[in-house]
Amino acid sequence: MSKTIQPGEALPGDRLPTPGEFRAWLRDSIAALDVAPFRLACRAGLSRNAAARILKADGDLYLGSAGALERELRVIAVERGVDLAPIIPGEARP
């Protein structure tokens, strides 16, 4: 029998990164892959400045845009044979 998850209760290891964690991961991943933020955004199907806006400490962070950037960074990492760190420090790599 499975445990019923109560409203507001998170699954173990199942949380979204904070905006600061995502920004740090995005910055580190862009550097590790040596990809320009505007090229990454375009490859992810976003506006040219989407990644640059997210990288700004006070920039808006939308879940859909963050997800698109993360997926595209992982595609680029596979293409280049680079192992990216997990977004949330201490979690298993995808």
C-alpha positions as CSV (number, residue, x, y, z in Angstrom):
1,M,0.0,0.0,0.0
2,S,1.4,3.4,-0.9
3,K,1.6,6.3,1.5
4,T,-0.9,9.2,0.8
5,I,0.9,12.5,0.3
6,Q,-0.8,15.3,2.2
7,P,-1.3,18.8,0.7
8,G,1.9,20.7,1.1
9,E,4.0,17.6,1.8
10,A,6.9,17.1,-0.5
11,L,8.2,13.8,-1.7
12,P,11.7,12.9,-0.5
13,G,14.2,14.6,-2.9
14,D,11.3,16.1,-4.9
15,R,11.6,19.8,-4.8
16,L,12.2,22.6,-7.2
17,P,15.5,24.6,-6.9
18,T,15.4,28.0,-5.5
19,P,15.9,30.9,-8.0
20,G,19.4,31.3,-6.6
21,E,20.2,27.6,-7.0
22,F,18.9,27.6,-10.5
23,R,20.8,30.8,-11.5
24,A,24.1,29.4,-10.0
25,W,23.6,26.1,-11.9
26,L,22.7,27.9,-15.1
27,R,25.8,30.1,-14.8
28,D,28.1,27.1,-14.1
29,S,26.6,25.0,-16.9
30,I,26.9,27.7,-19.5
31,A,30.6,28.2,-18.5
32,A,31.2,24.4,-18.5
33,L,29.8,24.1,-22.0
34,D,31.2,27.4,-23.2
35,V,27.9,28.3,-24.8
36,A,26.7,31.9,-25.2
37,P,23.5,32.6,-23.2
38,F,21.8,34.0,-26.3
39,R,22.6,30.9,-28.4
40,L,21.4,28.7,-25.6
41,A,18.1,30.6,-25.4
42,C,17.6,30.4,-29.2
43,R,18.3,26.7,-29.2
44,A,15.8,26.3,-26.4
45,G,13.1,28.1,-28.5
46,L,13.1,31.2,-26.2
47,S,13.8,34.8,-26.9
48,R,17.4,35.8,-27.5
49,N,17.8,37.4,-24.1
50,A,15.8,34.9,-22.0
51,A,18.9,33.2,-20.4
52,A,20.6,36.6,-19.7
53,R,17.4,37.9,-18.0
54,I,17.3,34.8,-15.8
55,L,21.0,35.2,-14.9
56,K,20.4,38.7,-13.5
57,A,19.8,38.4,-9.7
58,D,16.6,40.4,-10.0
59,G,15.5,38.9,-13.3
60,D,12.2,37.1,-13.6
61,L,12.4,33.3,-13.5
62,Y,9.6,31.4,-15.2
63,L,9.4,27.6,-14.7
64,G,8.7,26.9,-18.4
65,S,11.8,28.9,-19.5
66,A,14.0,27.4,-16.8
67,G,12.9,23.9,-17.9
68,A,13.6,24.7,-21.6
69,L,17.0,26.0,-20.8
70,E,17.8,23.0,-18.5
71,R,16.7,20.5,-21.2
72,E,18.7,22.2,-23.9
73,L,21.8,22.4,-21.7
74,R,21.6,18.7,-21.1
75,V,21.3,18.0,-24.8
76,I,24.4,20.1,-25.5
77,A,26.2,18.3,-22.6
78,V,25.5,14.9,-24.2
79,E,26.6,16.2,-27.6
80,R,29.9,17.4,-26.1
81,G,30.4,14.6,-23.7
82,V,30.2,16.8,-20.6
83,D,28.7,15.7,-17.3
84,L,26.7,18.5,-15.8
85,A,26.2,18.9,-12.1
86,P,22.7,18.4,-10.6
87,I,20.7,21.6,-10.2
88,I,20.2,21.1,-6.5
89,P,23.5,20.5,-4.7
90,G,23.8,17.1,-3.2
91,E,21.1,15.5,-5.4
92,A,21.8,12.6,-7.8
93,R,22.6,13.6,-11.4
94,P,19.8,13.0,-13.9
